[in-house]
Amino acid sequence: MLVPSFRLRSVLCALVVWPLAAQELAPPVAEPLRHDAPRVGSPEEGEQRLALARDLIRADRHAEALSELLWCFDRGHLKNRAFWSTRLGPVLDALGQLGAVYAPARDELVRRRDQRNAALLAPPPAPVANNDVAELLALNDVLAESTRSVVTYDTLAERRASADLAFFYAGIRTELWRAKRYRTLVDGRLDAAERLSTAAVALREAARRLVGQELHPDPAFTARVVADVCLDVEARMALDDTKVGNELADAVVAFAPTLPTYARLIVHAERAGAQALATRLERAALRDGDAEAKEDFAGQVAEARAELHRRLKLSAR
């Protein structure tokens, strides 16, 4: 029997279109996991669970990923103390990324933050545990709510001696600086000149260990020290404690006499309204420089200003 041409065309069309349509409607094939199940009880269990959680996140298996990450945060350090820093770094980073797309993950972060906060605010004689402080700071940071750490610190400062809060104070210095809480910044009982001296001693010790070699300080370490003490320079100048502010600025230059150091100090002096100090530092930086050095220094100052503005924007996340 002859098949009418229009029916033949329909059949042929169906043979081509239906498989394509079925392919489009079929669920996507899940990406295979790159890592196997962790070896329970092994020292590497935390790292293995973290790797598996990252795989699960990539596969959009969010609930399973959350379970693995919460194990890492709550229990990963109990069998391997070395995992402590990992849980407050990469594990929390992964939880924060997951929380951005999966609300239960953020809810779990908030719940743990509130638990640490309540533990810290327990009335004396309960001690202020540094581990709880470190976890509160890290949790508030990943939740983009670092100002909450300052609120907790202020509450504790009304009840506790400043010596009990030294670790907490060190963790909120940047937030105090962003908010221009200069009086709290300088009253935190951590002497800026002593921090510089301690850093310099550490560098000298490193030099002694490198017998017969020229010292090459770790640039990241030096930059951290300079950035930290620049907060004190700004605070002192803003509070009209110009004597100590100028002495600290000179100490920073002596510790790390580079153009980036001068540039960072200048932008902090400008933020404090200490134009006289900014001008003095600029002249000192360019005292022996030629035209090319001046152009390079202008770029260093612009870069330092941009970095300062980036750090300030973080407080508005």
Secondary structure, DSSP 8 states (H G I E B T S, - for coil): ----HHHHHHHHHHHHHHHHHHHHHS-------SS----TTSTTHHHHHHHHHHHHHHTT-HHHHHHHHHHHHHHHHHH-GGGHHHIIIIIHHHHHHHHTT-HHHHHHHHHHHHHHHHHHTS-TTS---HHHHHHHHHHHHHTT-THHHHHHHHHHHTTS-GGGGHHHHHHHHHHHHHTT-HHHHHTSS--HHHHHHHHHHHHHHHHHHSTTS-----HHHHHHHHHHHHHHHHHHHHTT-HHHHHHHHHHHHHHS-SHHHHHHHHHHHHHTT-HHHHHHHHHHHTTT--HHHHHHHHHHHHHHHHHHHHHHHHTT-
